[in-house]
Amino acid sequence: MVGRMKRQNISFFAMMTIFTVLLIAATACGSSEPTPTPIIEGTLSGTVTIGPLCPVEPCNSTTNPFEGLEMVLADPNDLRVLATAQLREDGTFVGTVPVGEYLLNIEPCEFLGCASEVPLRIRVLPGSPTVILIDIDTGIR
């Protein structure tokens, strides 16, 4: 009887060892972290026009009014800046951003018409580009 009891104990410990090894292997192979949700992006593009640059036409100004201007995307709820991008020399911009609502601003924007044009509340949707046109009056006459 003692021999038989010993044999059952060995079998029990052998099964527990196998169970423990399998449990550790299963835990190590699978991640307990959830799969991240993919970020859906949309395209945001646009053109900023600034003018007039001279009081009389034709204008011979060599100044680029877009130099140093940034497009700024902010959270509409807490105004936290989420992204910035330099305007191109021709006043255009393009980029991809996560789908959602934003405040779009131009900084620094010191022309007379800035306050009436920006910031803009915009919505970027998936599937088709969100196109923004901003026309800023300099106040030069």
DRENVEXVEX-513585 format. One record per residue (C-alpha): x, y, z; residue in one letter; residue number from 0. Coordinates in nm, 3 decimals, decimal comma, m for minus. Example, Ala and Ser with C-alpha at 12.3 -4.5 7.8 and 13.67 -1.06 7.14 Angstrom:
2
> 1,230/m0,450/0,780/A/0
> 1,367/m0,106/0,714/S/1
//
This chain:
141
> 0,000/0,000/0,000/M/0
> 0,287/0,232/0,075/V/1
> 0,431/0,169/m0,270/G/2
> 0,099/0,244/m0,434/R/3
> 0,053/0,570/m0,238/M/4
> 0,398/0,683/m0,345/K/5
> 0,316/0,617/m0,708/R/6
> m0,003/0,827/m0,690/Q/7
> 0,187/1,115/m0,527/N/8
> 0,445/1,112/m0,805/I/9
> 0,170/1,116/m1,066/S/10
> m0,004/1,405/m0,891/F/11
> 0,319/1,608/m0,874/F/12
> 0,400/1,523/m1,235/A/13
> 0,055/1,648/m1,346/M/14
> 0,091/1,968/m1,140/M/15
> 0,434/2,030/m1,293/T/16
> 0,300/1,983/m1,645/I/17
> 0,001/2,205/m1,568/F/18
> 0,229/2,479/m1,429/T/19
> 0,461/2,463/m1,732/V/20
> 0,164/2,483/m1,970/L/21
> 0,017/2,776/m1,777/L/22
> 0,347/2,966/m1,787/I/23
> 0,387/2,893/m2,159/A/24
> 0,034/3,010/m2,238/A/25
> 0,083/3,330/m2,042/T/26
> 0,419/3,402/m2,203/A/27
> 0,291/3,349/m2,559/C/28
> m0,018/3,565/m2,537/G/29
> m0,014/3,932/m2,447/S/30
> m0,255/4,044/m2,181/S/31
> m0,252/4,398/m2,324/E/32
> m0,547/4,489/m2,545/P/33
> m0,483/4,544/m2,914/T/34
> m0,454/4,920/m2,976/P/35
> m0,732/5,081/m3,176/T/36
> m0,602/5,199/m3,513/P/37
> m0,593/5,576/m3,557/I/38
> m0,811/5,688/m3,847/I/39
> m0,658/5,982/m4,029/E/40
> m0,787/6,239/m4,271/G/41
> m0,620/6,488/m4,501/T/42
> m0,621/6,857/m4,415/L/43
> m0,514/7,099/m4,687/S/44
> m0,569/7,457/m4,777/G/45
> m0,454/7,791/m4,902/T/46
> m0,401/8,115/m4,718/V/47
> m0,407/8,437/m4,920/T/48
> m0,280/8,762/m4,775/I/49
> m0,328/9,094/m4,949/G/50
> m0,307/9,354/m5,073/P/51
> 0,068/9,388/m5,017/L/52
> 0,100/9,737/m5,172/C/53
> m0,127/10,042/m5,178/P/54
> m0,104/10,063/m5,557/V/55
> m0,095/9,802/m5,832/E/56
> 0,124/9,674/m5,987/P/57
> 0,292/9,572/m5,664/C/58
> 0,669/9,536/m5,672/N/59
> 0,699/9,400/m5,319/S/60
> 0,956/9,125/m5,269/T/61
> 0,827/9,048/m4,921/T/62
> 0,684/8,699/m4,873/N/63
> 0,387/8,747/m4,638/P/64
> 0,390/8,375/m4,550/F/65
> 0,746/8,364/m4,419/E/66
> 0,751/8,256/m4,056/G/67
> 0,377/8,181/m4,037/L/68
> 0,264/7,852/m3,885/E/69
> m0,064/7,668/m3,905/M/70
> m0,154/7,560/m3,552/V/71
> m0,406/7,285/m3,471/L/72
> m0,543/7,292/m3,118/A/73
> m0,793/7,094/m2,916/D/74
> m1,118/7,299/m2,924/P/75
> m1,196/7,212/m2,560/N/76
> m0,876/7,296/m2,375/D/77
> m0,684/7,486/m2,650/L/78
> m0,389/7,248/m2,613/R/79
> m0,167/7,265/m2,925/V/80
> m0,173/6,929/m3,104/L/81
> 0,026/7,003/m3,420/A/82
> 0,202/7,283/m3,605/T/83
> 0,323/7,319/m3,963/A/84
> 0,499/7,596/m4,153/Q/85
> 0,306/7,752/m4,439/L/86
> 0,473/7,696/m4,776/R/87
> 0,606/7,997/m4,965/E/88
> 0,286/8,009/m5,174/D/89
> 0,058/8,000/m4,868/G/90
> m0,051/7,638/m4,905/T/91
> m0,044/7,361/m4,649/F/92
> m0,124/6,989/m4,647/V/93
> m0,097/6,709/m4,395/G/94
> m0,266/6,411/m4,238/T/95
> m0,413/6,430/m3,892/V/96
> m0,636/6,206/m3,682/P/97
> m1,005/6,246/m3,764/V/98
> m1,174/6,492/m3,529/G/99
> m1,254/6,854/m3,447/E/100
> m0,986/7,119/m3,415/Y/101
> m0,926/7,490/m3,388/L/102
> m0,707/7,604/m3,677/L/103
> m0,503/7,919/m3,623/N/104
> m0,220/8,106/m3,794/I/105
> 0,062/8,229/m3,573/E/106
> 0,190/8,493/m3,559/P/107
> m0,084/8,665/m3,755/C/108
> m0,061/9,041/m3,715/E/109
> m0,246/9,161/m4,025/F/110
> m0,567/9,360/m3,986/L/111
> m0,788/9,077/m4,116/G/112
> m0,645/8,801/m3,897/C/113
> m0,891/8,845/m3,612/A/114
> m1,191/8,799/m3,843/S/115
> m1,053/8,488/m4,018/E/116
> m0,885/8,278/m3,750/V/117
> m0,913/8,076/m3,538/P/118
> m1,145/7,850/m3,735/L/119
> m1,329/7,552/m3,590/R/120
> m1,283/7,267/m3,837/I/121
> m1,376/6,901/m3,863/R/122
> m1,147/6,650/m4,035/V/123
> m1,332/6,349/m4,174/L/124
> m1,202/6,023/m4,317/P/125
> m1,224/5,948/m4,687/G/126
> m1,220/6,294/m4,841/S/127
> m0,982/6,586/m4,786/P/128
> m1,086/6,874/m4,565/T/129
> m0,999/7,184/m4,769/V/130
> m0,965/7,521/m4,594/I/131
> m0,944/7,858/m4,771/L/132
> m0,841/8,158/m4,562/I/133
> m0,830/8,511/m4,708/D/134
> m0,659/8,767/m4,486/I/135
> m0,695/9,139/m4,558/D/136
> m0,379/9,332/m4,469/T/137
> m0,564/9,663/m4,444/G/138
> m0,325/9,830/m4,692/I/139
> m0,512/10,069/m4,922/R/140
//
